[in-house]
Amino acid sequence: MTARVAVYYAPTSDDPLSAASTNWLGRNPATNAPIAQPDIANIAAITDDARMYGFHATLKPPMRLAQGHTWDDFLKAATAMAQSLKPFGLPPLAVMDLHGFLALRETHPSPELQHLADVCVEQLDAFRQPPSPEELARRRRSPLTAEQDAMLVRWGYPYMFETWFFHMTLTRRLTAEEKALYELKAESHFADAISRPRRVTDICLFVQATPGAPFTIAARLPLLG
């Protein structure tokens, strides 16, 4: 199976952050339709990778389904999990530098966000096909701590539980000169959307049909706990 599935947080269609993010990245992950981007120099290039993944915060990273598991099995389990979880308020967001990338991040820690990510990782891991040696090697090209490497081996991704952090990627890694330009542009672009309070009321299942294809929203699962 070449398709990959992931569990993400993504703003709902009526959230101003949805319109602002699809405009910034140039694609609507719900419809896969291209969207005109702001008139900012080179914005298509600096958002290329983020555009493919769609605007989101990772809860359960992209994975292939293990042999013997189907999409329907995964959807049923993810739906039951979501129904057991309670909605909660999302902390205010801000544009921040994240290891050279720009991202929207929460302005203070959220135990509810951490719990949501932890549950998604643990309860859906039985569906995950382990990474290949090539995938492990690719992940290890970036320096990893011993803790992150242990997460990679056990969970297929280095940033889980204590090493997980909420972020909604806006750009590729930038030079210092690029950061000086695009950070101001992003702060202006997202100012109105991130000034508004919001709640996490659902999670999304994103699917990448084939390697290199854009991720799209396949299901939005309400939190009903």
Phi and psi restraints in degrees (value plus and minus 20) as a CYANA .aco file:
   2 THR   PHI    -116.1   -76.1
   2 THR   PSI     -39.2     0.8
   3 ALA   PHI     -86.2   -46.2
   3 ALA   PSI     128.0   168.0
   4 ARG   PHI    -140.9  -100.9
   4 ARG   PSI     126.8   166.8
   5 VAL   PHI    -141.8  -101.8
   5 VAL   PSI     133.0   173.0
   6 ALA   PHI    -167.6  -127.6
   6 ALA   PSI     134.5   174.5
   7 VAL   PHI    -129.9   -89.9
   7 VAL   PSI     100.0   140.0
   8 TYR   PHI    -148.4  -108.4
   8 TYR   PSI     136.8   176.8
   9 TYR   PHI    -113.1   -73.1
   9 TYR   PSI     112.8   152.8
  10 ALA   PHI    -162.3  -122.3
  10 ALA   PSI     122.3   162.3
  11 PRO   PHI     -82.5   -42.5
  11 PRO   PSI     127.8   167.8
  12 THR   PHI     -89.6   -49.6
  12 THR   PSI     142.0   182.0
  13 SER   PHI     -83.0   -43.0
  13 SER   PSI     -46.5    -6.5
  14 ASP   PHI    -110.9   -70.9
  14 ASP   PSI     -20.1    19.9
  15 ASP   PHI    -101.8   -61.8
  15 ASP   PSI     108.5   148.5
  16 PRO   PHI     -74.1   -34.1
  16 PRO   PSI     -44.8    -4.8
  17 LEU   PHI     -86.2   -46.2
  17 LEU   PSI     -48.0    -8.0
  18 SER   PHI     -85.2   -45.2
  18 SER   PSI     -69.3   -29.3
  19 ALA   PHI     -84.7   -44.7
  19 ALA   PSI     -62.2   -22.2
  20 ALA   PHI     -83.9   -43.9
  20 ALA   PSI     -59.5   -19.5
  21 SER   PHI     -95.5   -55.5
  21 SER   PSI     -59.3   -19.3
  22 THR   PHI     -86.2   -46.2
  22 THR   PSI     -55.1   -15.1
  23 ASN   PHI     -85.5   -45.5
  23 ASN   PSI     -65.2   -25.2
  24 TRP   PHI     -83.8   -43.8
  24 TRP   PSI     -65.2   -25.2
  25 LEU   PHI    -106.2   -66.2
  25 LEU   PSI     -42.0    -2.0
  26 GLY   PHI      68.0   108.0
  26 GLY   PSI      -2.8    37.2
  27 ARG   PHI    -176.6  -136.6
  27 ARG   PSI     122.0   162.0
  28 ASN   PHI    -116.3   -76.3
  28 ASN   PSI      93.0   133.0
  29 PRO   PHI     -90.6   -50.6
  29 PRO   PSI     -36.4     3.6
  30 ALA   PHI     -95.1   -55.1
  30 ALA   PSI     -55.8   -15.8
  31 THR   PHI    -134.0   -94.0
  31 THR   PSI     -33.1     6.9
  32 ASN   PHI      45.8    85.8
  32 ASN   PSI      -4.8    35.2
  33 ALA   PHI     -98.9   -58.9
  33 ALA   PSI     119.1   159.1
  34 PRO   PHI     -89.5   -49.5
  34 PRO   PSI     126.7   166.7
  35 ILE   PHI    -147.4  -107.4
  35 ILE   PSI     117.9   157.9
  36 ALA   PHI     -82.5   -42.5
  36 ALA   PSI     113.4   153.4
  37 GLN   PHI    -112.2   -72.2
  37 GLN   PSI     144.1   184.1
  38 PRO   PHI     -81.0   -41.0
  38 PRO   PSI     137.1   177.1
  39 ASP   PHI    -100.8   -60.8
  39 ASP   PSI      56.4    96.4
  40 ILE   PHI    -148.3  -108.3
  40 ILE   PSI     111.9   151.9
  41 ALA   PHI     -74.7   -34.7
  41 ALA   PSI     108.5   148.5
  42 ASN   PHI      44.5    84.5
  42 ASN   PSI      -1.2    38.8
  43 ILE   PHI     -86.2   -46.2
  43 ILE   PSI     -51.8   -11.8
  44 ALA   PHI     -81.7   -41.7
  44 ALA   PSI     -59.7   -19.7
  45 ALA   PHI     -90.8   -50.8
  45 ALA   PSI     -62.8   -22.8
  46 ILE   PHI     -95.9   -55.9
  46 ILE   PSI     -33.7     6.3
  47 THR   PHI    -128.0   -88.0
  47 THR   PSI     -10.7    29.3
  48 ASP   PHI     -79.0   -39.0
  48 ASP   PSI     -72.6   -32.6
  49 ASP   PHI     -85.4   -45.4
  49 ASP   PSI     -64.8   -24.8
  50 ALA   PHI     -82.4   -42.4
  50 ALA   PSI     -54.8   -14.8
  51 ARG   PHI     -82.6   -42.6
  51 ARG   PSI     -60.1   -20.1
  52 MET   PHI     -83.7   -43.7
  52 MET   PSI     -60.6   -20.6
  53 TYR   PHI     -98.6   -58.6
  53 TYR   PSI     -42.3    -2.3
  54 GLY   PHI      62.4   102.4
  54 GLY   PSI     130.1   170.1
  55 PHE   PHI     -87.2   -47.2
  55 PHE   PSI     104.4   144.4
  56 HIS   PHI    -188.7  -148.7
  56 HIS   PSI     149.0   189.0
  57 ALA   PHI    -140.3  -100.3
  57 ALA   PSI     109.7   149.7
  58 THR   PHI     -93.6   -53.6
  58 THR   PSI     111.1   151.1
  59 LEU   PHI    -129.7   -89.7
  59 LEU   PSI     -74.9   -34.9
  60 LYS   PHI    -140.9  -100.9
  60 LYS   PSI      94.5   134.5
  61 PRO   PHI     -82.8   -42.8
  61 PRO   PSI     142.0   182.0
  62 PRO   PHI     -73.7   -33.7
  62 PRO   PSI     117.2   157.2
  63 MET   PHI    -171.2  -131.2
  63 MET   PSI     134.7   174.7
  64 ARG   PHI    -109.1   -69.1
  64 ARG   PSI     126.8   166.8
  65 LEU   PHI     -95.2   -55.2
  65 LEU   PSI     117.4   157.4
  66 ALA   PHI     -87.3   -47.3
  66 ALA   PSI     135.3   175.3
  67 GLN   PHI     -77.3   -37.3
  67 GLN   PSI     115.8   155.8
  68 GLY   PHI      75.3   115.3
  68 GLY   PSI     -28.1    11.9
  69 HIS   PHI    -131.7   -91.7
  69 HIS   PSI     121.3   161.3
  70 THR   PHI    -133.0   -93.0
  70 THR   PSI     147.0   187.0
  71 TRP   PHI     -77.4   -37.4
  71 TRP   PSI     -62.2   -22.2
  72 ASP   PHI     -82.2   -42.2
  72 ASP   PSI     -59.5   -19.5
  73 ASP   PHI     -80.6   -40.6
  73 ASP   PSI     -66.2   -26.2
  74 PHE   PHI     -85.2   -45.2
  74 PHE   PSI     -64.5   -24.5
  75 LEU   PHI     -80.8   -40.8
  75 LEU   PSI     -62.3   -22.3
  76 LYS   PHI     -82.7   -42.7
  76 LYS   PSI     -65.0   -25.0
  77 ALA   PHI     -87.4   -47.4
  77 ALA   PSI     -62.1   -22.1
  78 ALA   PHI     -85.6   -45.6
  78 ALA   PSI     -58.0   -18.0
  79 THR   PHI     -84.5   -44.5
  79 THR   PSI     -65.2   -25.2
  80 ALA   PHI     -83.0   -43.0
  80 ALA   PSI     -60.3   -20.3
  81 MET   PHI     -81.9   -41.9
  81 MET   PSI     -67.9   -27.9
  82 ALA   PHI     -79.9   -39.9
  82 ALA   PSI     -59.6   -19.6
  83 GLN   PHI     -86.9   -46.9
  83 GLN   PSI     -37.9     2.1
  84 SER   PHI    -110.6   -70.6
  84 SER   PSI     -27.2    12.8
  85 LEU   PHI    -123.5   -83.5
  85 LEU   PSI     127.8   167.8
  86 LYS   PHI    -114.7   -74.7
  86 LYS   PSI     121.9   161.9
  87 PRO   PHI     -82.3   -42.3
  87 PRO   PSI     138.0   178.0
  88 PHE   PHI    -176.8  -136.8
  88 PHE   PSI     143.1   183.1
  89 GLY   PHI     -97.4   -57.4
  89 GLY   PSI     116.9   156.9
  90 LEU   PHI    -108.2   -68.2
  90 LEU   PSI     111.8   151.8
  91 PRO   PHI     -78.9   -38.9
  91 PRO   PSI     136.5   176.5
  92 PRO   PHI     -75.1   -35.1
  92 PRO   PSI     126.5   166.5
  93 LEU   PHI    -126.3   -86.3
  93 LEU   PSI     137.9   177.9
  94 ALA   PHI    -169.3  -129.3
  94 ALA   PSI     131.9   171.9
  95 VAL   PHI     -93.7   -53.7
  95 VAL   PSI     106.3   146.3
  96 MET   PHI    -156.6  -116.6
  96 MET   PSI     137.0   177.0
  97 ASP   PHI    -104.1   -64.1
  97 ASP   PSI     105.0   145.0
  98 LEU   PHI    -144.5  -104.5
  98 LEU   PSI      73.7   113.7
  99 HIS   PHI      34.2    74.2
  99 HIS   PSI      17.4    57.4
 100 GLY   PHI      76.2   116.2
 100 GLY   PSI     -34.8     5.2
 101 PHE   PHI    -112.2   -72.2
 101 PHE   PSI     137.5   177.5
 102 LEU   PHI    -119.1   -79.1
 102 LEU   PSI     119.5   159.5
 103 ALA   PHI    -171.8  -131.8
 103 ALA   PSI     137.3   177.3
 104 LEU   PHI    -107.0   -67.0
 104 LEU   PSI     108.1   148.1
 105 ARG   PHI    -151.9  -111.9
 105 ARG   PSI     139.9   179.9
 106 GLU   PHI     -92.3   -52.3
 106 GLU   PSI     127.7   167.7
 107 THR   PHI    -107.7   -67.7
 107 THR   PSI     -28.7    11.3
 108 HIS   PHI    -172.5  -132.5
 108 HIS   PSI     135.0   175.0
 109 PRO   PHI     -80.8   -40.8
 109 PRO   PSI     129.6   169.6
 110 SER   PHI    -150.2  -110.2
 110 SER   PSI      87.2   127.2
 111 PRO   PHI     -78.9   -38.9
 111 PRO   PSI     -51.8   -11.8
 112 GLU   PHI     -86.7   -46.7
 112 GLU   PSI     -61.3   -21.3
 113 LEU   PHI     -82.5   -42.5
 113 LEU   PSI     -65.5   -25.5
 114 GLN   PHI     -80.3   -40.3
 114 GLN   PSI     -63.1   -23.1
 115 HIS   PHI     -82.7   -42.7
 115 HIS   PSI     -62.8   -22.8
 116 LEU   PHI     -79.6   -39.6
 116 LEU   PSI     -67.4   -27.4
 117 ALA   PHI     -83.7   -43.7
 117 ALA   PSI     -62.7   -22.7
 118 ASP   PHI     -81.5   -41.5
 118 ASP   PSI     -63.7   -23.7
 119 VAL   PHI     -84.3   -44.3
 119 VAL   PSI     -63.3   -23.3
 120 CYS   PHI     -80.7   -40.7
 120 CYS   PSI     -61.5   -21.5
 121 VAL   PHI     -84.8   -44.8
 121 VAL   PSI     -69.9   -29.9
 122 GLU   PHI     -89.8   -49.8
 122 GLU   PSI     -68.5   -28.5
 123 GLN   PHI     -95.5   -55.5
 123 GLN   PSI     -40.6    -0.6
 124 LEU   PHI    -128.2   -88.2
 124 LEU   PSI     -14.9    25.1
 125 ASP   PHI     -90.1   -50.1
 125 ASP   PSI     -43.9    -3.9
 126 ALA   PHI     -82.6   -42.6
 126 ALA   PSI     -39.5     0.5
 127 PHE   PHI    -107.9   -67.9
 127 PHE   PSI     -27.1    12.9
 128 ARG   PHI    -104.8   -64.8
 128 ARG   PSI     109.2   149.2
 129 GLN   PHI     -97.6   -57.6
 129 GLN   PSI     108.8   148.8
 130 PRO   PHI     -79.2   -39.2
 130 PRO   PSI     129.5   169.5
 131 PRO   PHI     -87.4   -47.4
 131 PRO   PSI     130.5   170.5
 132 SER   PHI     -95.2   -55.2
 132 SER   PSI     143.9   183.9
 133 PRO   PHI     -76.6   -36.6
 133 PRO   PSI     -55.1   -15.1
 134 GLU   PHI     -85.8   -45.8
 134 GLU   PSI     -60.3   -20.3
 135 GLU   PHI     -87.3   -47.3
 135 GLU   PSI     -59.4   -19.4
 136 LEU   PHI     -82.2   -42.2
 136 LEU   PSI     -63.1   -23.1
 137 ALA   PHI     -83.5   -43.5
 137 ALA   PSI     -58.7   -18.7
 138 ARG   PHI     -84.0   -44.0
 138 ARG   PSI     -63.3   -23.3
 139 ARG   PHI     -82.4   -42.4
 139 ARG   PSI     -54.8   -14.8
 140 ARG   PHI     -99.8   -59.8
 140 ARG   PSI     -23.6    16.4
 141 ARG   PHI     -86.3   -46.3
 141 ARG   PSI     -47.9    -7.9
 142 SER   PHI    -108.6   -68.6
 142 SER   PSI     118.2   158.2
 143 PRO   PHI     -79.3   -39.3
 143 PRO   PSI     109.7   149.7
 144 LEU   PHI    -142.2  -102.2
 144 LEU   PSI     122.8   162.8
 145 THR   PHI     -93.4   -53.4
 145 THR   PSI     148.6   188.6
 146 ALA   PHI     -80.2   -40.2
 146 ALA   PSI     -58.5   -18.5
 147 GLU   PHI     -85.6   -45.6
 147 GLU   PSI     -63.6   -23.6
 148 GLN   PHI     -85.2   -45.2
 148 GLN   PSI     -58.6   -18.6
 149 ASP   PHI     -86.3   -46.3
 149 ASP   PSI     -57.5   -17.5
 150 ALA   PHI     -83.9   -43.9
 150 ALA   PSI     -58.5   -18.5
 151 MET   PHI     -83.8   -43.8
 151 MET   PSI     -60.8   -20.8
 152 LEU   PHI     -80.2   -40.2
 152 LEU   PSI     -65.7   -25.7
 153 VAL   PHI     -87.0   -47.0
 153 VAL   PSI     -63.9   -23.9
 154 ARG   PHI     -98.1   -58.1
 154 ARG   PSI     -60.5   -20.5
 155 TRP   PHI    -136.1   -96.1
 155 TRP   PSI     -22.9    17.1
 156 GLY   PHI      63.1   103.1
 156 GLY   PSI     -12.4    27.6
 157 TYR   PHI    -178.5  -138.5
 157 TYR   PSI     119.9   159.9
 158 PRO   PHI     -99.7   -59.7
 158 PRO   PSI     -32.0     8.0
 159 TYR   PHI    -135.9   -95.9
 159 TYR   PSI      67.7   107.7
 160 MET   PHI    -156.0  -116.0
 160 MET   PSI     132.7   172.7
 161 PHE   PHI      32.2    72.2
 161 PHE   PSI    -135.2   -95.2
 162 GLU   PHI     -84.4   -44.4
 162 GLU   PSI     -42.7    -2.7
 163 THR   PHI    -118.8   -78.8
 163 THR   PSI     -18.4    21.6
 164 TRP   PHI     -99.3   -59.3
 164 TRP   PSI     128.0   168.0
 165 PHE   PHI    -167.8  -127.8
 165 PHE   PSI     119.6   159.6
 166 PHE   PHI     -92.9   -52.9
 166 PHE   PSI     109.9   149.9
 167 HIS   PHI    -181.2  -141.2
 167 HIS   PSI     127.1   167.1
 168 MET   PHI    -142.4  -102.4
 168 MET   PSI      82.1   122.1
 169 THR   PHI     -87.9   -47.9
 169 THR   PSI     117.0   157.0
 170 LEU   PHI    -134.3   -94.3
 170 LEU   PSI     -45.3    -5.3
 171 THR   PHI    -166.8  -126.8
 171 THR   PSI     149.3   189.3
 172 ARG   PHI     -95.1   -55.1
 172 ARG   PSI     158.8   198.8
 173 ARG   PHI     -85.3   -45.3
 173 ARG   PSI     113.6   153.6
 174 LEU   PHI    -130.6   -90.6
 174 LEU   PSI     132.4   172.4
 175 THR   PHI     -93.4   -53.4
 175 THR   PSI     147.6   187.6
 176 ALA   PHI     -79.9   -39.9
 176 ALA   PSI     -59.1   -19.1
 177 GLU   PHI     -87.6   -47.6
 177 GLU   PSI     -62.0   -22.0
 178 GLU   PHI     -84.1   -44.1
 178 GLU   PSI     -62.5   -22.5
 179 LYS   PHI     -78.8   -38.8
 179 LYS   PSI     -61.8   -21.8
 180 ALA   PHI     -79.2   -39.2
 180 ALA   PSI     -55.0   -15.0
 181 LEU   PHI    -100.3   -60.3
 181 LEU   PSI     -74.4   -34.4
 182 TYR   PHI     -96.0   -56.0
 182 TYR   PSI     -46.3    -6.3
 183 GLU   PHI     -83.8   -43.8
 183 GLU   PSI     -64.1   -24.1
 184 LEU   PHI     -84.4   -44.4
 184 LEU   PSI     -61.7   -21.7
 185 LYS   PHI     -83.2   -43.2
 185 LYS   PSI     -62.9   -22.9
 186 ALA   PHI     -87.5   -47.5
 186 ALA   PSI     -60.6   -20.6
 187 GLU   PHI     -80.2   -40.2
 187 GLU   PSI     -62.0   -22.0
 188 SER   PHI     -87.8   -47.8
 188 SER   PSI     -64.1   -24.1
 189 HIS   PHI     -82.8   -42.8
 189 HIS   PSI     -60.8   -20.8
 190 PHE   PHI    -117.6   -77.6
 190 PHE   PSI     -19.5    20.5
 191 ALA   PHI     -74.6   -34.6
 191 ALA   PSI     -69.7   -29.7
 192 ASP   PHI     -87.1   -47.1
 192 ASP   PSI     -64.6   -24.6
 193 ALA   PHI     -83.5   -43.5
 193 ALA   PSI     -62.8   -22.8
 194 ILE   PHI    -102.7   -62.7
 194 ILE   PSI     -27.3    12.7
 195 SER   PHI     -97.8   -57.8
 195 SER   PSI     -31.0     9.0
 196 ARG   PHI    -116.2   -76.2
 196 ARG   PSI     121.6   161.6
 197 PRO   PHI     -89.3   -49.3
 197 PRO   PSI     130.1   170.1
 198 ARG   PHI    -168.3  -128.3
 198 ARG   PSI     139.6   179.6
 199 ARG   PHI    -141.3  -101.3
 199 ARG   PSI     129.6   169.6
 200 VAL   PHI    -108.5   -68.5
 200 VAL   PSI      87.3   127.3
 201 THR   PHI    -134.2   -94.2
 201 THR   PSI     -25.8    14.2
 202 ASP   PHI    -179.2  -139.2
 202 ASP   PSI     150.6   190.6
 203 ILE   PHI    -144.5  -104.5
 203 ILE   PSI     140.1   180.1
 204 CYS   PHI    -139.9   -99.9
 204 CYS   PSI     122.5   162.5
 205 LEU   PHI    -119.0   -79.0
 205 LEU   PSI      97.8   137.8
 206 PHE   PHI    -121.2   -81.2
 206 PHE   PSI     127.0   167.0
 207 VAL   PHI    -150.2  -110.2
 207 VAL   PSI     117.1   157.1
 208 GLN   PHI    -132.1   -92.1
 208 GLN   PSI      89.3   129.3
 209 ALA   PHI     -86.1   -46.1
 209 ALA   PSI     -60.3   -20.3
 210 THR   PHI    -161.2  -121.2
 210 THR   PSI     138.1   178.1
 211 PRO   PHI     -76.0   -36.0
 211 PRO   PSI     110.8   150.8
 212 GLY   PHI      67.2   107.2
 212 GLY   PSI     -30.8     9.2
 213 ALA   PHI     -95.9   -55.9
 213 ALA   PSI     136.0   176.0
 214 PRO   PHI     -89.7   -49.7
 214 PRO   PSI     126.8   166.8
 215 PHE   PHI     -97.6   -57.6
 215 PHE   PSI     117.5   157.5
 216 THR   PHI    -149.3  -109.3
 216 THR   PSI     136.7   176.7
 217 ILE   PHI     -97.5   -57.5
 217 ILE   PSI      98.5   138.5
 218 ALA   PHI    -117.4   -77.4
 218 ALA   PSI     -45.8    -5.8
 219 ALA   PHI    -180.1  -140.1
 219 ALA   PSI     125.2   165.2
 220 ARG   PHI    -139.8   -99.8
 220 ARG   PSI     100.3   140.3
 221 LEU   PHI    -131.9   -91.9
 221 LEU   PSI      96.0   136.0
 222 PRO   PHI     -90.2   -50.2
 222 PRO   PSI     124.2   164.2
 223 LEU   PHI    -105.4   -65.4
 223 LEU   PSI     100.8   140.8
 224 LEU   PHI    -142.5  -102.5
 224 LEU   PSI     -11.3    28.7
